[in-house]
Amino acid sequence: MLREVRRRADDFDIIHFHVDLLPQALFHDLAHKCLVTLHGRLDLPDALPLYKAYPEMPLVSISNAQRRPMPPNANWLATIPHGLVSHVCPFNPDGGGYLAFLGRISPEKRPDRAIEIAKRAGIPLKLAAKVDAVDIAYFKTEIEPLLDHPLVEFIGEIGETQKSEFLGNARALLFPIDWPEPFGLVMIEAMSAGTPVIAWPNGSVPEVIADGVSGRIVGSIDAAAGAARQIAHMDRRKVRAEFERRFTAERMADAHIAAYRLLLARASAPTRLVVLPMVPPAAPELLPRLGNKRRGKAARRP
């Protein structure tokens, strides 16, 4: 696929990649018309030499926290958080009586913390989570013995159609992660449903959760249990409003258009390589408009 895009590179005004480090070597000489959105964690040492070798490639992060391990000469274009279509997880003004855990059963997601929170708070917990092959041993030895409790219900993996109901009917989403997650999509899915989030301050969490508005950021099991008991008093309308203000698909699209305009503005400047501060792109109305030439192809993806 990348070879075909390279062959047809002249057909595009902008080439936007979502395959992390793969385009760096093949498209470094076309960096003035390319950008790469990085979706994974960047603290793994194997990838850093490549990013150091090709600093000219414009990069988009999905959170500012994601950027921290990168070399100082990384060519950041923008930070653009994920967004959702508003009806994917429709607003539920009432919620429900259980705590929700949604994701994978893995050590870094800390389902053991979620179970302990529910037990200390005395609130039922439902775990809708898949077990990947690499995590079967962890599930069998560490998590399965904890499931034998009247407050804990292990549902297993659920589909997209079940997700909105699962999140919307929850009292709160537990997000007790123990790793620098670049962006936890489930947080904004819960917010879309009006369900507040109780989370540890790792990775992108402090950027996503407005403490006291869309959830609570905690640093211990006891603090999480206390938040779980009190969070039913949080205004779910304000949780949904925070989602609509910051994490809709429309907001994400506007931010991408602004980034495309900024990329084209850079390409027309005398110096193409500019390392920008770690801030989101400017509002679209503050950036130059795209020209009329091949306007329909400006944001085409491979």
LINRANOR-V671653 format. One record per pair of residues at least 24 apart in sequence whose C-alpha atoms are under 10 Angstrom apart, sorted by sequence separation. I is the first residue (numbers start at 1). J is the second residue. D is the distance in Angstrom with one decimal. If there is no record, write none. Layout:
BEGIN
I J D
I J D
END
This chain:
BEGIN
2 26 8.2
3 27 9.9
6 30 9.4
9 33 9.3
31 55 9.6
32 56 8.3
33 57 9.3
34 58 6.7
35 59 5.6
36 60 5.9
37 61 6.0
38 62 7.0
39 63 9.4
41 65 9.8
42 66 6.6
43 67 8.9
45 69 9.2
51 75 9.5
99 123 6.9
100 124 8.8
101 125 7.5
102 126 8.5
103 127 8.4
104 128 8.3
105 129 6.0
106 130 9.2
166 190 9.4
167 191 9.0
168 192 8.6
169 193 8.6
170 194 9.5
171 195 6.6
172 196 5.1
173 197 4.7
174 198 5.0
175 199 4.5
176 200 5.2
177 201 8.4
178 202 6.8
179 203 6.8
180 204 7.2
181 205 8.2
183 207 9.2
184 208 8.5
190 214 9.5
191 215 8.7
200 224 8.7
213 237 9.8
214 238 7.0
215 239 7.7
257 281 9.5
258 282 6.7
259 283 9.5
260 284 9.8
262 286 10.0
264 288 8.7
265 289 9.2
2 27 9.2
9 34 9.9
25 50 8.2
28 53 9.9
29 54 9.6
31 56 6.3
32 57 7.8
33 58 8.8
34 59 8.8
35 60 7.0
36 61 8.6
37 62 7.5
38 63 9.7
41 66 6.5
42 67 7.2
43 68 8.1
44 69 8.5
45 70 9.9
98 123 6.3
99 124 6.1
100 125 5.9
101 126 6.3
102 127 6.2
103 128 6.8
104 129 4.9
105 130 6.1
106 131 7.6
124 149 9.8
125 150 9.5
126 151 8.5
127 152 7.8
128 153 8.8
129 154 7.9
130 155 9.1
131 156 7.9
164 189 7.8
167 192 9.2
168 193 5.0
169 194 9.5
170 195 6.7
171 196 7.6
172 197 5.6
173 198 6.1
174 199 6.2
175 200 6.8
176 201 8.7
177 202 6.9
178 203 8.9
180 205 9.0
183 208 8.2
198 223 9.7
199 224 7.9
213 238 6.6
214 239 4.5
255 280 8.0
256 281 8.5
258 283 6.6
259 284 8.5
261 286 9.9
262 287 6.7
264 289 9.4
265 290 9.1
21 47 7.5
24 50 7.6
25 51 9.6
28 54 6.6
30 56 9.4
31 57 5.0
32 58 7.9
40 66 8.2
41 67 8.9
42 68 8.1
43 69 5.2
44 70 9.9
97 123 7.5
98 124 4.9
99 125 4.7
100 126 5.2
101 127 4.7
102 128 4.9
103 129 4.8
104 130 5.1
105 131 5.3
106 132 8.3
124 150 8.0
125 151 6.0
126 152 6.2
127 153 6.3
128 154 6.5
129 155 7.2
130 156 5.6
131 157 7.9
163 189 8.8
164 190 8.2
167 193 6.6
168 194 6.9
169 195 8.1
170 196 9.0
171 197 9.2
172 198 6.9
173 199 8.3
174 200 9.1
175 201 9.7
176 202 8.8
177 203 8.8
188 214 9.5
198 224 6.7
213 239 6.2
214 240 7.9
255 281 6.6
257 283 9.5
258 284 4.8
261 287 6.4
262 288 7.6
264 290 7.8
20 47 9.8
21 48 9.6
24 51 7.7
27 54 9.7
28 55 8.7
29 56 8.6
30 57 8.4
31 58 6.7
39 66 8.8
42 69 6.1
43 70 7.5
97 124 7.3
98 125 5.5
99 126 6.3
100 127 6.1
101 128 6.1
102 129 5.5
103 130 6.7
104 131 6.1
105 132 7.6
112 139 10.0
124 151 4.4
125 152 5.0
126 153 4.8
127 154 4.9
128 155 5.0
129 156 4.9
130 157 4.5
163 190 9.4
166 193 9.7
167 194 8.7
168 195 6.3
175 202 10.0
187 214 9.5
198 225 9.4
212 239 9.6
213 240 9.8
214 241 8.9
254 281 9.8
255 282 8.1
257 284 7.0
258 285 8.4
260 287 9.7
261 288 6.2
262 289 9.4
264 291 9.4
22 50 9.5
25 53 8.7
28 56 6.9
29 57 8.8
31 59 10.0
38 66 8.7
41 69 9.1
42 70 6.8
97 125 9.1
98 126 6.8
99 127 8.6
100 128 7.6
101 129 7.3
102 130 8.8
103 131 9.2
104 132 7.5
106 134 8.8
107 135 8.2
111 139 9.6
115 143 9.0
123 151 6.7
124 152 6.0
125 153 6.2
126 154 5.9
127 155 5.7
128 156 4.9
129 157 4.7
130 158 8.0
164 192 9.1
165 193 8.6
167 195 6.8
168 196 10.0
177 205 9.3
187 215 9.6
213 241 9.5
214 242 6.7
255 283 7.4
256 284 9.2
258 286 8.6
259 287 9.0
260 288 10.0
261 289 6.6
262 290 9.6
21 50 7.6
24 53 8.9
25 54 7.1
28 57 6.2
38 67 9.5
106 135 5.9
122 151 7.5
123 152 9.0
124 153 7.8
125 154 8.4
126 155 6.7
127 156 6.8
128 157 5.5
129 158 7.2
164 193 7.1
167 196 9.8
198 227 7.2
210 239 9.1
213 242 7.7
214 243 8.3
254 283 8.1
255 284 7.4
258 287 6.7
260 289 9.8
261 290 6.2
21 51 7.6
24 54 6.4
27 57 8.2
28 58 9.6
105 135 7.0
106 136 8.8
112 142 7.8
116 146 8.8
119 149 8.6
126 156 9.4
127 157 8.8
128 158 6.3
175 205 9.0
197 227 9.7
198 228 7.5
209 239 9.6
254 284 6.8
257 287 9.6
258 288 8.8
260 290 8.4
261 291 9.5
24 55 8.9
104 135 8.9
105 136 8.6
106 137 9.9
107 138 7.4
111 142 9.6
112 143 6.4
115 146 7.4
119 150 9.3
127 158 10.0
128 159 9.7
197 228 9.4
258 289 9.1
24 56 9.0
25 57 9.4
106 138 7.1
107 139 9.0
111 143 7.4
112 144 9.7
115 147 8.0
119 151 6.9
196 228 9.8
210 242 8.2
257 289 9.6
258 290 9.8
24 57 6.7
105 138 8.2
106 139 7.5
110 143 9.5
118 151 7.2
119 152 8.3
198 231 8.8
209 242 9.0
257 290 9.2
23 57 8.9
24 58 9.7
105 139 6.7
112 146 7.6
115 149 9.3
118 152 7.8
128 162 9.9
197 231 9.0
208 242 9.7
209 243 9.7
264 298 9.8
107 142 9.1
111 146 9.7
112 147 9.5
128 163 8.8
196 231 7.5
208 243 9.4
106 142 9.9
107 143 9.6
115 151 8.7
116 152 9.8
195 231 9.6
196 232 8.8
106 143 9.3
115 152 7.0
195 232 9.5
261 298 9.5
105 143 8.2
114 152 9.7
115 153 9.7
128 166 8.4
196 234 7.6
208 246 8.8
260 298 7.9
20 59 9.2
37 76 10.0
127 166 9.9
128 167 9.9
195 234 9.2
196 235 8.8
208 247 8.9
260 299 7.5
20 60 9.9
35 75 9.8
36 76 9.7
37 77 9.6
126 166 8.9
194 234 9.8
195 235 9.3
196 236 7.1
35 76 9.4
36 77 9.3
37 78 9.3
38 79 10.0
174 215 9.9
176 217 9.5
194 235 8.4
195 236 6.3
257 298 9.3
16 58 9.9
17 59 9.6
18 60 9.7
35 77 8.0
37 79 9.1
173 215 8.9
174 216 9.9
175 217 9.5
176 218 8.8
194 236 4.7
195 237 9.2
196 238 9.5
197 239 9.2
257 299 8.1
16 59 9.9
17 60 9.8
35 78 9.9
37 80 8.7
39 82 9.9
172 215 8.2
176 219 9.0
193 236 8.4
194 237 6.3
195 238 9.9
196 239 6.3
256 299 8.8
16 60 9.9
126 170 8.9
172 216 9.9
176 220 9.3
192 236 9.7
193 237 9.4
194 238 7.6
195 239 6.8
196 240 9.0
125 170 9.2
176 221 9.1
191 236 8.5
192 237 9.8
194 239 5.1
195 240 7.8
125 171 9.7
191 237 9.6
193 239 8.3
194 240 4.6
124 171 9.7
125 172 9.8
126 173 9.9
127 174 9.7
191 238 9.3
192 239 7.6
193 240 6.6
194 241 8.3
123 171 9.4
125 173 9.7
176 224 8.8
191 239 5.6
192 240 5.3
194 242 9.2
125 174 9.3
190 239 8.9
191 240 5.5
192 241 8.4
194 243 8.4
174 224 8.7
190 240 8.8
191 241 8.6
192 242 8.6
193 243 9.0
105 156 9.4
188 239 9.7
189 240 10.0
191 242 7.6
192 243 5.7
99 151 10.0
104 156 9.4
105 157 9.9
188 240 9.3
191 243 5.7
192 244 7.5
98 151 9.2
99 152 9.6
100 153 10.0
101 154 9.6
102 155 9.9
103 156 9.6
104 157 8.4
190 243 9.1
191 244 9.0
98 152 9.7
102 156 9.3
103 157 8.2
174 228 8.8
188 242 9.4
189 243 8.7
102 157 8.6
103 158 9.4
172 227 9.5
173 228 9.3
188 243 6.6
192 247 8.6
102 158 8.9
118 174 9.5
172 228 7.2
187 243 9.7
188 244 9.8
191 247 9.2
192 248 8.8
117 174 8.8
171 228 8.1
172 229 9.9
171 229 9.6
188 246 9.4
189 247 9.4
114 173 9.6
115 174 9.7
117 176 9.5
172 231 7.3
188 247 6.9
114 174 6.3
171 231 7.6
172 232 7.9
188 248 9.1
102 163 8.6
113 174 9.0
114 175 7.8
171 232 6.3
113 175 9.2
114 176 6.6
170 232 9.9
171 233 9.9
172 234 9.9
111 174 9.0
113 176 6.5
114 177 9.6
171 234 9.9
102 166 8.9
110 174 9.9
111 175 8.8
112 176 9.1
113 177 8.7
101 166 9.6
102 167 8.4
110 175 8.3
111 176 7.5
113 178 9.8
171 236 9.9
100 166 7.6
101 167 9.0
109 175 7.6
110 176 5.9
111 177 8.5
100 167 6.9
109 176 6.5
110 177 5.6
98 166 9.9
99 167 9.2
100 168 9.7
108 176 8.8
109 177 4.5
110 178 6.5
98 167 9.9
100 169 9.0
101 170 9.6
108 177 5.8
109 178 6.2
110 179 9.4
95 165 9.7
96 166 9.7
99 169 9.3
100 170 5.9
107 177 8.7
108 178 4.9
109 179 7.6
89 160 9.5
95 166 9.8
96 167 9.3
98 169 7.9
99 170 5.7
100 171 7.6
101 172 9.0
102 173 7.8
106 177 9.8
107 178 7.8
108 179 5.6
88 160 8.9
89 161 9.3
92 164 9.4
95 167 8.3
96 168 7.8
97 169 7.7
98 170 5.3
99 171 5.5
100 172 6.2
101 173 6.0
102 174 8.1
103 175 9.3
107 179 9.2
108 180 9.1
109 181 9.4
88 161 8.9
89 162 9.9
91 164 9.0
92 165 8.7
95 168 5.7
96 169 4.6
97 170 6.2
98 171 5.3
99 172 5.2
100 173 4.7
101 174 5.4
102 175 8.3
108 181 9.1
89 163 7.7
90 164 6.9
91 165 9.9
94 168 8.3
95 169 4.4
96 170 4.7
97 171 5.2
98 172 7.3
99 173 5.9
100 174 5.9
101 175 7.0
88 163 9.2
89 164 4.6
90 165 8.6
92 167 9.0
93 168 8.4
94 169 7.5
95 170 5.3
96 171 4.9
97 172 8.6
98 173 9.1
99 174 6.7
100 175 8.9
101 176 9.1
88 164 7.0
89 165 7.8
91 167 9.8
92 168 5.3
93 169 9.3
94 170 9.1
95 171 5.5
96 172 8.5
87 164 9.4
89 166 9.7
90 167 9.6
91 168 6.9
92 169 7.2
94 171 8.8
95 172 8.3
89 167 7.9
90 168 7.5
91 169 10.0
92 170 9.4
89 168 7.4
103 184 9.7
103 185 9.9
103 186 7.8
102 186 7.3
114 198 9.9
101 186 9.5
102 187 9.7
102 190 9.8
100 190 9.6
100 195 9.7
99 195 10.0
100 197 9.4
95 193 8.5
99 197 9.8
89 188 9.3
90 189 9.1
91 190 9.2
94 193 10.0
95 194 7.7
96 195 9.3
99 198 9.7
89 189 6.1
90 190 9.5
91 191 8.5
92 192 8.8
93 193 8.1
94 194 8.7
95 195 6.8
121 221 9.6
81 182 9.6
82 183 7.7
84 185 9.0
88 189 8.0
89 190 7.5
90 191 9.7
91 192 6.1
92 193 5.5
93 194 6.6
94 195 9.2
95 196 9.7
120 221 8.3
121 222 8.5
81 183 7.6
82 184 9.1
83 185 8.5
89 191 8.6
90 192 6.4
91 193 4.1
92 194 6.0
93 195 8.7
120 222 7.5
121 223 10.0
123 225 9.0
82 185 7.2
86 189 9.4
89 192 5.6
90 193 5.2
91 194 5.5
92 195 7.9
117 220 9.3
118 221 9.5
121 224 8.4
122 225 8.5
81 185 9.4
84 188 7.9
85 189 9.9
88 192 8.1
89 193 5.3
90 194 8.3
91 195 8.5
117 221 5.8
120 224 9.2
121 225 4.7
83 188 7.9
84 189 7.6
87 192 8.3
88 193 8.9
89 194 9.0
116 221 7.2
117 222 7.4
120 225 6.0
121 226 6.8
123 228 7.9
82 188 8.5
83 189 9.3
86 192 6.9
87 193 9.1
115 221 10.0
116 222 9.3
117 223 9.0
118 224 9.1
119 225 8.4
120 226 8.7
121 227 8.8
122 228 9.3
123 229 7.8
85 192 9.2
86 193 9.1
113 220 9.2
114 221 8.6
117 224 6.3
118 225 6.9
121 228 6.6
122 229 8.4
84 192 8.3
113 221 7.0
116 224 9.7
117 225 5.1
120 228 9.6
121 229 6.2
116 225 8.5
117 226 8.9
120 229 9.8
121 230 9.9
114 224 9.0
117 227 9.7
118 228 8.1
113 224 9.4
114 225 9.4
117 228 8.0
118 229 9.6
68 180 9.9
66 180 7.6
65 180 7.8
66 181 7.6
67 182 8.7
65 181 8.5
66 182 4.9
65 182 6.7
66 183 8.0
63 181 9.4
64 182 8.4
65 183 8.8
63 182 6.1
64 183 9.7
62 182 6.6
63 183 6.4
61 182 8.5
62 183 6.5
63 184 10.0
61 183 9.6
62 184 10.0
81 204 9.7
81 207 9.4
81 208 8.7
99 228 7.8
98 228 9.6
68 203 9.7
97 232 8.6
96 232 8.9
43 180 8.6
65 202 8.8
66 203 7.0
95 232 8.7
41 179 9.5
42 180 9.2
65 203 5.6
66 204 7.2
94 232 9.6
41 180 7.3
42 181 9.7
64 203 8.9
65 204 5.5
41 181 6.7
42 182 8.4
63 203 8.4
64 204 7.3
65 205 8.9
40 181 8.2
41 182 5.9
63 204 6.0
65 206 9.0
94 235 9.8
95 236 8.2
39 181 9.9
40 182 6.5
41 183 9.3
62 204 8.7
63 205 9.4
65 207 8.1
93 235 8.8
94 236 7.8
39 182 7.1
40 183 8.8
64 207 7.9
93 236 6.1
94 237 9.7
38 182 9.1
39 183 8.1
63 207 7.4
92 236 8.0
93 237 6.8
63 208 8.8
91 236 8.6
92 237 8.9
91 237 8.3
93 240 9.1
91 239 9.5
92 240 9.1
91 240 6.8
90 240 9.3
91 241 10.0
86 240 9.7
86 243 8.8
86 244 7.6
84 243 9.1
85 244 9.7
83 243 9.0
84 244 9.3
83 244 9.5
86 247 9.1
87 248 10.0
41 203 9.5
85 247 8.9
86 248 6.3
83 246 8.1
84 247 6.4
85 248 5.9
86 249 7.5
82 246 9.4
83 247 4.5
84 248 4.8
85 249 5.1
86 250 9.2
81 246 8.6
82 247 6.6
83 248 4.5
84 249 4.6
85 250 7.7
81 247 7.2
82 248 8.0
83 249 4.3
84 250 8.1
85 251 10.0
80 247 9.8
81 248 9.7
82 249 7.6
83 250 7.5
84 251 9.1
81 249 9.9
83 251 7.0
84 252 8.3
82 251 9.1
83 252 5.4
81 251 9.1
82 252 6.4
83 253 8.3
80 251 9.2
81 252 6.9
82 253 9.6
80 252 6.6
80 253 9.2
80 254 9.7
81 255 8.9
80 255 6.4
79 255 8.6
80 256 7.3
78 255 8.5
79 256 9.5
78 256 8.7
80 259 8.9
78 258 9.1
79 259 9.2
78 259 6.6
77 259 6.9
78 260 10.0
77 260 9.3
78 262 9.3
77 262 7.9
77 263 7.6
60 256 9.5
77 274 8.8
75 273 7.4
76 274 8.5
77 275 7.8
78 276 8.3
60 259 8.7
75 274 6.9
76 275 6.2
77 276 6.6
78 277 8.9
79 278 7.5
80 279 9.5
81 280 9.1
74 274 9.7
75 275 5.1
76 276 6.0
77 277 8.8
78 278 7.4
79 279 6.4
80 280 6.5
73 274 9.5
74 275 7.1
75 276 7.1
76 277 7.7
77 278 8.6
78 279 6.5
79 280 4.7
80 281 8.0
73 275 7.0
74 276 9.2
75 277 9.6
76 278 7.3
77 279 8.9
78 280 5.0
79 281 7.0
72 275 9.0
73 276 9.9
76 279 9.1
77 280 8.3
78 281 5.2
76 280 9.8
77 281 7.5
78 282 9.0
58 263 8.2
67 278 8.5
65 278 9.9
64 278 6.8
58 273 8.5
63 278 9.7
64 279 7.8
56 272 8.6
57 273 8.6
58 274 9.2
63 279 9.8
64 280 8.8
56 273 6.2
58 275 9.0
61 278 9.6
63 280 9.3
55 273 8.8
56 274 8.7
62 280 9.9
56 275 9.2
61 280 9.3
55 275 9.5
60 280 9.4
60 281 10.0
35 259 9.0
35 260 8.6
34 260 9.3
33 260 9.0
35 263 8.1
34 263 8.1
33 263 7.0
34 264 9.7
32 263 7.1
33 264 7.2
31 263 9.6
32 264 7.8
32 265 9.8
33 266 9.4
32 266 7.5
33 267 7.3
32 267 5.4
31 267 9.1
32 268 9.1
16 256 9.9
32 272 6.6
31 272 8.9
32 273 8.2
31 273 9.0
16 260 9.1
15 260 9.7
14 260 7.4
13 260 9.5
14 261 9.9
14 263 8.4
14 264 8.2
13 264 8.5
33 298 9.9
13 293 8.8
13 294 7.3
12 294 8.0
13 295 8.3
15 297 9.4
16 298 9.6
11 294 8.9
12 295 9.8
13 296 9.4
14 297 7.7
15 298 8.1
16 299 7.1
17 300 9.9
18 301 8.8
12 296 9.6
13 297 6.5
14 298 5.4
15 299 7.0
16 300 7.2
17 301 6.9
18 302 9.1
12 297 6.0
13 298 5.1
14 299 5.9
15 300 6.6
16 301 5.5
17 302 7.1
11 297 8.0
12 298 6.6
13 299 7.6
14 300 7.0
15 301 6.1
16 302 7.3
11 298 9.9
12 299 8.3
13 300 8.4
14 301 8.3
15 302 7.2
12 300 7.2
11 300 9.8
12 301 9.2
12 302 9.9
5 301 9.3
6 302 9.7
5 302 6.3
4 302 8.8
2 302 7.7
1 302 7.5
END
